[in-house]
């Protein structure tokens, strides 16, 4: 369980770093990969707890479920911010291409 607690802290720290970071920053991709790996590790540890549930594990798993909800909420916020930035970047590229096309027609 200590390993899971440490992993939860690492996940929270990684999410916090992603919240602070610009989506255009190249290191954001590395952090997302790190986040995915930590999520996989967490899933393995949680699956091990589910295999042999006890009454003590039940309360602990409920706490982990609540923590999972927090992770999902933070991840969704970060994902929407990144998608909004990507959409804005694509819109800007289209506008630039329109202006280039108009300039070529002159």
Secondary structure, DSSP 4 states (H G I P E B T S, - for coil): -HHHHHHHHHHHHHHHHHHHS-TT-THHHHHHHHHHHHHHHHHHHHHHHHHT--HHHHHHHHHHHHHHHHHHHHHHHHHHHHHHHHHHHHHHHHHHHHHHHHHHH-
